[in-house]
Structures are given as structure tokens and as C-alpha cells.
Amino acid sequence: MSANDCASHGPGGHRVATAGDAKATRALRFALFITATFLIAEVVGGIVSNSLALLADAGHMLTDVGALGLSLFVAWFSRQAASPQKTYGYLRWEILAALLNGAALLVISIWICVEAVLRFRTPEPIGTGVMLTVAVAGLLVNVAAAWALHGSHQHNMNVRGAYLHVLGDLLASVATITAAVVIQTTGWLQADPVASVLSTMLIVRGAWRLVSEAVDVLLEATPSHIAIDDVRARLSAVAHVESVHDLHVWTVTSGIIAMSAHAIVREAEQHQQVLEAIHDAMRDMDIGHVTVQLERSEMYDRELHLHP
């Protein structure tokens, strides 16, 4: 046997559902329901009060709805069976949806910034009573959503992303409340566009990171938390491995890291032992899907493009 494909996620590379996954799904549903419901109320409140800060906060809450919905979508899709045509199932829909979601948020952010510049030049009257009431309610909704997700975010990558979105929106709600209080007490109308720009910066930062990470996954780049030289060193340190080439590490989707490599192991009787040792070494680096081709001798004439 010269090759081995080891996966710790069940058939087809799928993650195995656990009780923790069920708890995370319930938390996501609750957070999505209250966030989506209040999103509508915040958009209406922003229009009625003429507050750009509220609309910017609604834009940030839209990122929460997208992140929560995406996490639920992935939780459901990851349980769909793979097929001979789609051996990884539909896991990468998460990445495509993240890319589209992030791009849409960047467009929304540009609109808010343009509108904020116009408001700086010609401030418009604002219904601070409605603005403050809706902003406080939004803060409470974000606190409730963060509380629901808190128990699961450390153990589930999708939930962690949604949790960070909610925390960002919580900060945006605080900025909007501050703007409403400033306008009520001082009459400084520019506090509204200032708050909207601050909220938008939170959107841009998260959206840009989302787009960048999605592009990296689609390009099959090495995950940022894994150093390719460390992987090579761990493989080379395995007994009987003479050299390693054609090494690749990439992300299939959130939580599934894959690796493939060629290794020279001249003693055929040691192949099984080497494969098991490589699998254990990669598991320690959180690489769960491992494919290794073991070769008894160099094949330069057949692998000219593989050898450095």
C-alpha cells in the first residue's frame, strides 16, 4: 500500500454531528429569530427618526443576520450526504455565501459613508426620542443574542464567527445611543453621522476579513494559523521518512483542514507504521484530512513538477 486517505470527520469528510452541534443550532436559531425581527424594527425606526446612525446600526445587524443564517445553513448542509459527483458534499457553499455576504456589506458601507458626508455638510433634524428608544432596544437584543451564543462559541467555528458579529453590533448600538444622548443634550446634529461612520467601520472591518478569508479558502491557500514549514518539519521528523515534497495544506471549509504530500520511505515494510505516525502528527496540528503518497525511490522523471 503506497497511499492512505485518513479522515476524522466521517464518510466523505463530513463532520460527525454531536450533542454540542445540536445545542449550537438551537442557540443560532434563537439568535437569528430575535435579530431578524429587530432588524425590521430598526430600519423602520431609522427612517421615522431620520437617523443615519440607526440605519448604520441596522446595516451592522444585517451582518449578524447574514452570519447567523449562514451558520444555520452550514449546520444543515453539512449533514447532507456526499455523492460520487460531490465527494465533499456541499460544504463549500458556506464559503461562496460568505464571499457574497461580505461583498454586499462593503457596498452598504460605501453608501452609508457617502450619506454621512452629505449629513456633515447639511445636518438634518432627528427624532432623538425614537432614535434612543430603538437603539436601547437594539442593545438589549444584541445582549440576548450574545448570551445565547456564548456557551457554544468556543467549540464551534461557525458559531464563533456569528458571536463576533453580534459583539460588533453591540458596540454599534452603544455608539448610536451615545449619539442620541449627545444630540438631545447639546443639539449637535453631526453626532449622528459621526456615530454612523464609527458603526460602518465595524462593518467594513468584519466584511473585509470575511471576503479575504473566503478568497483564501477558494484559492486553497495555507490556513493562516498553520505554518507550512512546521508541517514539513513534523513530517520529516517521522521515523523512516527520508524526504517530503509536493506538500499542500488547505481549508476545505470551516473546521476541515486537509493536507496532501509525497514522502520517500524506502523500506516497504515500514509504510503502514509511517502512515499511522503521520496521521497522529497531523492530528496534533488540527489537520484531520490527510492524504500521503509513499514512494520507495525518487521518481524525478515522472514528477519533475513536484520536486523543489
PyMOL commands that set and color helices and strands:
alter all, ss='L'
color gray80, all
select helices_A, chain A and resi 11-13+19-49+52-77+93-121+128-150+157-186+191-218+228-236+268-284
alter helices_A, ss='H'
color red, helices_A
select strands_A, chain A and resi 3-7+243-253+256-264+289-295
alter strands_A, ss='S'
color yellow, strands_A
deselect
rebuild
show_as cartoon
